[in-house]
Amino acid sequence: MLRIEHFTKSYAKGKPAVEDLNLHVASGDIFAFIGPNGAGKTTTLRAVAGIHDFEGGDIFVNGVSIKADPLACKKVMRYIPDNPDLYQYLTGIQYLNFLSDVYGLDAAIRQARIGKYADAFGITHRLNDMVGSFSHGMKQKLALIGALIDEPKLLLLDEPFVGLDPKAAFTLKQHMREMTENGAAIFFSTHVLEVAEKLCNKVAIINHGRLVTVGDMDTVKGDDSLEELFMELVEKE
């Protein structure tokens, strides 16, 4: 579903933020992308989402190059940043209906899905309130609902558990499993290594813009915890 081939992105003075990154996220994968702050995780996610241009390699979504046909790629994926910047002067339901219009969802489908996810994340009673009045956690929930109602083939998440209460985090994990059981793929960054270890079947560790290790979760971590492995690999760099 997602193939990153020799991806390289540089910023000021030509210093690479990410260098020669190769990853494959297949349908059915819940794929954790972990690393220290500044390692290149957000840069990579933004490039996959079509936000950042890049000078080296290519990124393919559902077999299509993000460089050659970004619109086709964006139609099948949804991206939620670590700090969702939502329309402050819409109500929650107006925001979700706006996204449903963009996605081309008919009235019956949007109503059913908005109801399903708003109930699951516990914000049905706030949908008529202005988004600007929402806390960070509430905005995170609304952004998640906005991505889930379209049932994308690829879901990109940057630190999705930050700001979520325990019930919402549990609900998100349930829906992530449900999505991948139905053939979708999820690629997300996180610093919550215990969640990644229990939830994900694949993992990649990046440091200083370069891939340190990648593979099946059980194979990569072996007899260690993911936290122990992470500390060992990062301290070697």
C-alpha positions in Angstrom: 0.0 0.0 0.0 2.9 2.4 0.8 6.4 2.0 -0.6 9.1 4.5 0.2 12.1 4.1 -2.1 15.5 5.9 -1.4 13.6 8.8 0.1 15.9 11.8 0.8 14.9 15.2 2.0 17.3 18.1 2.8 16.7 21.4 4.5 18.9 24.4 5.0 22.5 24.3 3.8 21.9 20.9 2.2 21.9 18.9 5.5 19.7 15.8 5.0 16.7 15.5 7.3 16.1 12.0 6.0 18.6 10.1 3.8 18.0 7.1 1.6 15.0 5.7 3.5 13.4 2.5 2.2 10.2 1.2 3.8 7.2 -1.0 2.7 3.9 -0.8 4.5 1.5 -3.5 3.2 -2.2 -3.8 3.4 -3.1 -5.1 6.9 -0.1 -3.6 8.6 -0.1 -1.4 11.7 3.4 0.0 11.2 5.1 2.0 14.0 7.7 4.6 12.9 9.8 5.5 16.0 12.8 7.6 16.7 14.1 10.5 18.9 12.9 14.0 18.4 14.4 15.4 15.2 15.1 12.0 13.7 13.0 12.6 10.5 9.7 11.0 11.4 7.4 14.0 10.8 9.4 15.0 7.7 8.8 11.5 6.2 5.1 11.5 7.1 4.6 14.9 5.5 6.3 13.8 2.4 4.1 10.7 2.1 1.1 13.0 2.6 2.2 15.2 -0.3 2.9 18.2 1.9 6.7 18.2 1.5 8.5 18.1 -1.8 11.8 16.1 -1.8 14.8 15.7 -4.0 15.7 12.1 -3.8 13.9 8.8 -4.4 10.1 8.3 -4.7 7.1 7.4 -2.6 4.3 5.2 -4.0 0.8 5.0 -2.5 -1.3 2.1 -3.9 1.2 1.8 -6.7 1.1 5.4 -7.7 4.0 7.9 -7.4 3.2 10.9 -5.1 5.4 12.9 -7.5 3.6 11.8 -10.7 0.0 11.9 -9.4 -0.4 13.4 -6.0 -4.2 13.8 -6.3 -4.6 10.0 -6.9 -2.5 9.3 -3.9 -4.3 11.7 -1.6 -7.7 10.2 -2.6 -6.9 7.0 -0.9 -5.0 8.2 2.2 -5.7 10.5 5.2 -3.1 12.3 7.3 -3.4 13.7 10.8 -0.6 15.8 12.1 0.5 15.9 15.8 -1.3 19.2 16.3 -4.4 19.3 14.1 -5.1 22.8 12.8 -8.9 22.7 12.2 -11.3 25.4 11.1 -12.0 27.4 14.3 -15.2 29.0 13.2 -17.1 25.9 12.2 -19.1 23.7 14.5 -17.9 20.1 14.9 -20.8 18.8 12.7 -20.1 21.5 10.1 -16.5 20.5 9.9 -17.4 16.8 9.5 -20.0 17.6 6.9 -17.5 19.8 5.0 -15.0 16.8 4.9 -17.8 14.5 3.8 -18.6 16.8 0.9 -14.9 16.8 0.0 -14.9 13.0 0.1 -18.1 12.7 -1.8 -20.0 10.8 0.9 -23.7 10.6 0.4 -26.1 11.7 3.2 -26.9 8.2 4.6 -23.3 7.1 4.7 -22.0 10.2 6.3 -24.8 10.3 8.9 -24.1 6.7 9.9 -20.3 7.1 10.1 -20.4 10.4 11.9 -22.8 8.9 14.4 -20.7 5.8 14.8 -17.4 7.5 15.4 -18.7 10.5 17.4 -20.4 8.1 19.8 -17.2 6.0 20.0 -15.0 8.9 20.9 -17.6 10.5 23.2 -18.1 13.9 21.4 -21.6 13.6 20.1 -22.8 16.1 22.7 -20.2 18.6 21.4 -20.8 18.5 17.7 -22.9 21.7 17.7 -20.1 23.6 19.5 -17.5 25.8 17.7 -14.3 24.0 17.0 -12.4 26.9 18.5 -13.9 26.1 21.9 -12.5 22.5 21.8 -9.5 21.4 23.9 -6.5 19.9 22.2 -7.8 16.4 23.0 -11.2 17.2 21.6 -9.7 18.6 18.4 -7.6 15.4 18.1 -10.8 13.3 18.4 -12.6 15.4 15.8 -9.6 15.1 13.4 -9.6 11.4 13.9 -13.3 11.1 13.1 -12.8 13.3 10.0 -10.2 10.8 8.7 -12.0 7.6 9.7 -15.4 8.5 8.1 -13.9 8.1 4.7 -12.5 4.6 5.5 -9.2 5.4 3.7 -6.9 2.7 2.4 -3.9 4.3 4.1 -4.0 6.2 7.3 -1.0 8.4 8.4 -0.8 9.5 12.0 1.8 11.7 13.7 1.8 11.0 17.5 -1.9 10.1 17.5 -2.1 9.3 21.2 -0.8 12.6 22.5 -3.7 14.5 24.2 -6.1 11.6 24.1 -7.7 10.4 27.3 -7.4 6.7 28.1 -10.8 5.8 26.8 -10.2 7.6 23.5 -6.8 6.0 23.1 -8.4 2.6 23.6 -11.1 3.4 21.1 -8.5 4.5 18.5 -6.5 1.3 18.9 -9.7 -0.7 18.4 -10.5 1.2 15.2 -7.0 0.8 13.9 -7.2 -2.9 14.3 -10.6 -2.9 12.6 -9.3 -0.9 9.7 -6.3 -3.2 9.0 -8.5 -6.3 9.4 -10.5 -4.9 6.5 -7.4 -4.4 4.4 -6.2 -0.9 5.1 -2.7 0.1 6.2 -1.6 2.3 9.0 1.7 4.1 9.3 2.2 6.2 12.4 4.9 7.8 14.6 4.8 7.5 18.3 6.9 8.0 21.4 4.6 5.6 23.4 6.7 2.5 22.9 4.5 0.2 25.0 1.6 1.0 22.8 3.6 0.4 19.6 4.9 -2.9 20.9 1.4 -4.3 21.7 -0.4 -2.8 18.8 1.9 -3.0 15.8 3.0 -6.0 13.7 5.8 -4.0 12.0 8.3 -1.4 13.3 11.0 0.9 11.9 13.5 2.8 14.0 15.0 6.0 12.6 17.8 8.1 14.0 19.6 11.2 12.6 17.6 10.8 9.4 18.7 7.2 8.7 17.0 3.9 9.1 18.4 1.9 12.0 16.3 -1.2 11.8 13.0 -2.4 10.3 10.9 -5.6 10.2 8.3 -7.6 12.0 7.9 -6.5 15.6 8.6 -9.8 17.2 11.7 -10.4 15.0 13.1 -6.9 15.5 12.8 -6.8 19.3 13.6 -10.5 20.0 13.5 -11.2 23.7 13.9 -7.5 24.6 11.1 -5.0 25.1 10.8 -2.4 22.3 11.9 0.2 24.8 15.1 -1.7 25.7 15.9 -2.2 22.0 15.2 1.4 21.2 17.6 2.7 23.9 20.3 0.3 22.8 20.1 1.2 19.1 19.8 4.9 19.6 22.7 5.1 22.1 24.9 3.3 19.6 24.4 6.0 17.0 
